[in-house]
């Protein structure tokens, strides 16, 4: 059962709010939802795989991740 107190915590980002996220090489590995997101209303954490063009997509929420050049 999730912790009922996490729903009232402040300062957490709403998960899956953005449709894409730009990430740098220094931020790898990347997982969705991102650190600092409230987890009580989100999907399970999944690591993002990037293709040869530097694009990755979350299989749960569809958020696109792009590696910065």
OpenMM code with the backbone's topology and positions (N, CA, C; nanometers):
from openmm import Vec3, app, unit

residues = "UNK UNK UNK UNK UNK UNK UNK UNK UNK UNK UNK UNK UNK UNK UNK UNK UNK UNK UNK UNK UNK UNK UNK UNK UNK UNK UNK UNK UNK UNK UNK UNK UNK UNK UNK UNK UNK UNK UNK UNK UNK UNK UNK UNK UNK UNK UNK UNK UNK UNK UNK UNK UNK UNK UNK UNK UNK UNK UNK UNK UNK UNK UNK UNK UNK UNK UNK UNK UNK".split()
positions = [
    Vec3(0.0831, -0.1171, 0.0000),
    Vec3(0.0000, 0.0000, 0.0000),
    Vec3(0.0879, 0.1239, 0.0000),
    Vec3(0.0575, 0.2237, -0.0859),
    Vec3(0.1390, 0.3448, -0.0897),
    Vec3(0.1281, 0.4226, 0.0413),
    Vec3(0.2296, 0.4991, 0.0691),
    Vec3(0.2295, 0.5840, 0.1869),
    Vec3(0.1280, 0.6959, 0.1667),
    Vec3(0.0236, 0.7066, 0.2477),
    Vec3(-0.0799, 0.8084, 0.2274),
    Vec3(-0.0297, 0.9500, 0.2509),
    Vec3(0.0830, 0.9650, 0.3177),
    Vec3(0.1342, 1.0979, 0.3480),
    Vec3(0.2074, 1.1612, 0.2299),
    Vec3(0.2461, 1.0834, 0.1300),
    Vec3(0.3174, 1.1409, 0.0161),
    Vec3(0.2266, 1.2272, -0.0699),
    Vec3(0.0971, 1.2074, -0.0642),
    Vec3(0.0046, 1.2884, -0.1438),
    Vec3(-0.0021, 1.4316, -0.0936),
    Vec3(0.0381, 1.4554, 0.0298),
    Vec3(0.0305, 1.5901, 0.0854),
    Vec3(0.1661, 1.6582, 0.0929),
    Vec3(0.2728, 1.5934, 0.0479),
    Vec3(0.4043, 1.6556, 0.0494),
    Vec3(0.4084, 1.7706, -0.0500),
    Vec3(0.4818, 1.8745, -0.0183),
    Vec3(0.4954, 1.9881, -0.1085),
    Vec3(0.6340, 1.9884, -0.1708),
    Vec3(0.6483, 2.0617, -0.2797),
    Vec3(0.7771, 2.0736, -0.3458),
    Vec3(0.8091, 1.9633, -0.4434),
    Vec3(0.7167, 1.8722, -0.4668),
    Vec3(0.7390, 1.7636, -0.5619),
    Vec3(0.6808, 1.8020, -0.6970),
    Vec3(0.7472, 1.7603, -0.8041),
    Vec3(0.6986, 1.7872, -0.9389),
    Vec3(0.5854, 1.6917, -0.9731),
    Vec3(0.4900, 1.7403, -1.0492),
    Vec3(0.3826, 1.6526, -1.0960),
    Vec3(0.4393, 1.5608, -1.2031),
    Vec3(0.4288, 1.4303, -1.1874),
    Vec3(0.4860, 1.3384, -1.2858),
    Vec3(0.4139, 1.3467, -1.4193),
    Vec3(0.4893, 1.3226, -1.5242),
    Vec3(0.4358, 1.3143, -1.6600),
    Vec3(0.3701, 1.4450, -1.7046),
    Vec3(0.4149, 1.5570, -1.6488),
    Vec3(0.3573, 1.6863, -1.6841),
    Vec3(0.4063, 1.7326, -1.8208),
    Vec3(0.5317, 1.7039, -1.8536),
    Vec3(0.5894, 1.7459, -1.9813),
    Vec3(0.5736, 1.6344, -2.0842),
    Vec3(0.5670, 1.6743, -2.2128),
    Vec3(0.5598, 1.5724, -2.3176),
    Vec3(0.6980, 1.5341, -2.3689),
    Vec3(0.8005, 1.6167, -2.3353),
    Vec3(0.9378, 1.5774, -2.3660),
    Vec3(1.0332, 1.6408, -2.2654),
    Vec3(1.1472, 1.5757, -2.2499),
    Vec3(1.2500, 1.6213, -2.1570),
    Vec3(1.3845, 1.6113, -2.2277),
    Vec3(1.4631, 1.7206, -2.2236),
    Vec3(1.5988, 1.7189, -2.2776),
    Vec3(1.6949, 1.6837, -2.1646),
    Vec3(1.7826, 1.5873, -2.1893),
    Vec3(1.8763, 1.5418, -2.0870),
    Vec3(2.0180, 1.5448, -2.1421),
    Vec3(2.1141, 1.5680, -2.0526),
    Vec3(2.2547, 1.5677, -2.0910),
    Vec3(2.3202, 1.4342, -2.0623),
    Vec3(2.4369, 1.4144, -2.1211),
    Vec3(2.5116, 1.2901, -2.1004),
    Vec3(2.5429, 1.2685, -1.9525),
    Vec3(2.5612, 1.3794, -1.8790),
    Vec3(2.5956, 1.3683, -1.7380),
    Vec3(2.4772, 1.3255, -1.6514),
    Vec3(2.3566, 1.3207, -1.7091),
    Vec3(2.2366, 1.2807, -1.6353),
    Vec3(2.1994, 1.1339, -1.6564),
    Vec3(2.2779, 1.0629, -1.7379),
    Vec3(2.2486, 0.9232, -1.7668),
    Vec3(2.2883, 0.8345, -1.6505),
    Vec3(2.2226, 0.7256, -1.6225),
    Vec3(2.1023, 0.6765, -1.6886),
    Vec3(1.9789, 0.7559, -1.6453),
    Vec3(1.8800, 0.7605, -1.7320),
    Vec3(1.7566, 0.8356, -1.7095),
    Vec3(1.6434, 0.7384, -1.6830),
    Vec3(1.5587, 0.7733, -1.5881),
    Vec3(1.4402, 0.6913, -1.5646),
    Vec3(1.3179, 0.7812, -1.5563),
    Vec3(1.2049, 0.7237, -1.5868),
    Vec3(1.0771, 0.7933, -1.5809),
    Vec3(0.9932, 0.7242, -1.4753),
    Vec3(0.9285, 0.7958, -1.3867),
    Vec3(0.9293, 0.9394, -1.3696),
    Vec3(1.0643, 0.9880, -1.3168),
    Vec3(1.0912, 1.1161, -1.3393),
    Vec3(1.2187, 1.1765, -1.3009),
    Vec3(1.2292, 1.1926, -1.1493),
    Vec3(1.3528, 1.2018, -1.0989),
    Vec3(1.3706, 1.2270, -0.9559),
    Vec3(1.3006, 1.3565, -0.9156),
    Vec3(1.2438, 1.3585, -0.7982),
    Vec3(1.1732, 1.4762, -0.7506),
    Vec3(1.0261, 1.4770, -0.7856),
    Vec3(0.9804, 1.3757, -0.8575),
    Vec3(0.8386, 1.3653, -0.8928),
    Vec3(0.7629, 1.2971, -0.7797),
    Vec3(0.6393, 1.3365, -0.7623),
    Vec3(0.5573, 1.2641, -0.6650),
    Vec3(0.5253, 1.1276, -0.7240),
    Vec3(0.5405, 1.0265, -0.6457),
    Vec3(0.5244, 0.8907, -0.6979),
    Vec3(0.3887, 0.8303, -0.6675),
    Vec3(0.3115, 0.8916, -0.5822),
    Vec3(0.1849, 0.8316, -0.5416),
    Vec3(0.0844, 0.8266, -0.6557),
    Vec3(0.0986, 0.9132, -0.7576),
    Vec3(0.0035, 0.9144, -0.8686),
    Vec3(0.0728, 0.8903, -1.0018),
    Vec3(0.1790, 0.8127, -1.0011),
    Vec3(0.2550, 0.7895, -1.1231),
    Vec3(0.2681, 0.6410, -1.1527),
    Vec3(0.3340, 0.6126, -1.2633),
    Vec3(0.3564, 0.4737, -1.3039),
    Vec3(0.4849, 0.4202, -1.2406),
    Vec3(0.5106, 0.2896, -1.2516),
    Vec3(0.6348, 0.2338, -1.1978),
    Vec3(0.7564, 0.2956, -1.2663),
    Vec3(0.8665, 0.3009, -1.1950),
    Vec3(0.9896, 0.3567, -1.2499),
    Vec3(1.0443, 0.2652, -1.3590),
    Vec3(1.0819, 0.3239, -1.4714),
    Vec3(1.1387, 0.2489, -1.5830),
    Vec3(1.2561, 0.3281, -1.6403),
    Vec3(1.3656, 0.2587, -1.6714),
    Vec3(1.4810, 0.3242, -1.7318),
    Vec3(1.4556, 0.3421, -1.8807),
    Vec3(1.5013, 0.4544, -1.9345),
    Vec3(1.4768, 0.4912, -2.0736),
    Vec3(1.5945, 0.4475, -2.1603),
    Vec3(1.5638, 0.3759, -2.2676),
    Vec3(1.6640, 0.3358, -2.3665),
    Vec3(1.6608, 0.4370, -2.4813),
    Vec3(1.7773, 0.4796, -2.5270),
    Vec3(1.7875, 0.5776, -2.6351),
    Vec3(1.8277, 0.5096, -2.7648),
    Vec3(1.7707, 0.5581, -2.8756),
    Vec3(1.8078, 0.5050, -3.0063),
    Vec3(1.9326, 0.5772, -3.0572),
    Vec3(1.9757, 0.5466, -3.1781),
    Vec3(2.0980, 0.6043, -3.2347),
    Vec3(2.0871, 0.7545, -3.2588),
    Vec3(1.9661, 0.8071, -3.2637),
    Vec3(1.9460, 0.9513, -3.2823),
    Vec3(1.9362, 1.0256, -3.1490),
    Vec3(1.9439, 0.9525, -3.0377),
    Vec3(1.9378, 1.0141, -2.9065),
    Vec3(1.7975, 1.0377, -2.8553),
    Vec3(1.7009, 0.9619, -2.9077),
    Vec3(1.5622, 0.9741, -2.8636),
    Vec3(1.5210, 0.8484, -2.7880),
    Vec3(1.4429, 0.8692, -2.6817),
    Vec3(1.3882, 0.7587, -2.6048),
    Vec3(1.2461, 0.7932, -2.5640),
    Vec3(1.1664, 0.6922, -2.5350),
    Vec3(1.0264, 0.7150, -2.5011),
    Vec3(0.9862, 0.6228, -2.3869),
    Vec3(0.9119, 0.6789, -2.2916),
    Vec3(0.8620, 0.5995, -2.1798),
    Vec3(0.7476, 0.5114, -2.2281),
    Vec3(0.7550, 0.3817, -2.2031),
    Vec3(0.6480, 0.2929, -2.2483),
    Vec3(0.5178, 0.3095, -2.1700),
    Vec3(0.5235, 0.3720, -2.0533),
    Vec3(0.4029, 0.3911, -1.9725),
    Vec3(0.3274, 0.5185, -2.0091),
    Vec3(0.3960, 0.6321, -2.0038),
    Vec3(0.3263, 0.7606, -2.0209),
    Vec3(0.3509, 0.8248, -2.1560),
    Vec3(0.4483, 0.7742, -2.2328),
    Vec3(0.4747, 0.8286, -2.3654),
    Vec3(0.5632, 0.9515, -2.3663),
    Vec3(0.6132, 0.9938, -2.2501),
    Vec3(0.7026, 1.1094, -2.2449),
    Vec3(0.8273, 1.0796, -2.3286),
    Vec3(0.8678, 1.1764, -2.4120),
    Vec3(0.9853, 1.1596, -2.4968),
    Vec3(1.1065, 1.2218, -2.4293),
    Vec3(1.2170, 1.1519, -2.4367),
    Vec3(1.3443, 1.1987, -2.3810),
    Vec3(1.4410, 1.2177, -2.4955),
    Vec3(1.5138, 1.3310, -2.4932),
    Vec3(1.6085, 1.3637, -2.6003),
    Vec3(1.7434, 1.3974, -2.5394),
    Vec3(1.8487, 1.3336, -2.5924),
    Vec3(1.9833, 1.3655, -2.5472),
    Vec3(2.0264, 1.4975, -2.6095),
    Vec3(2.0786, 1.5865, -2.5269),
    Vec3(2.1325, 1.7151, -2.5754),
    Vec3(2.2621, 1.6880, -2.6499),
    Vec3(2.2840, 1.7622, -2.7560),
    Vec3(2.4073, 1.7458, -2.8352),
    Vec3(2.5259, 1.8079, -2.7668),
] * unit.nanometer
topology = app.Topology()
chain = topology.addChain("A")
for resn in residues:
    res = topology.addResidue(resn, chain)
    for name in ("N", "CA", "C"):
        topology.addAtom(name, app.Element.getBySymbol(name[0]), res)
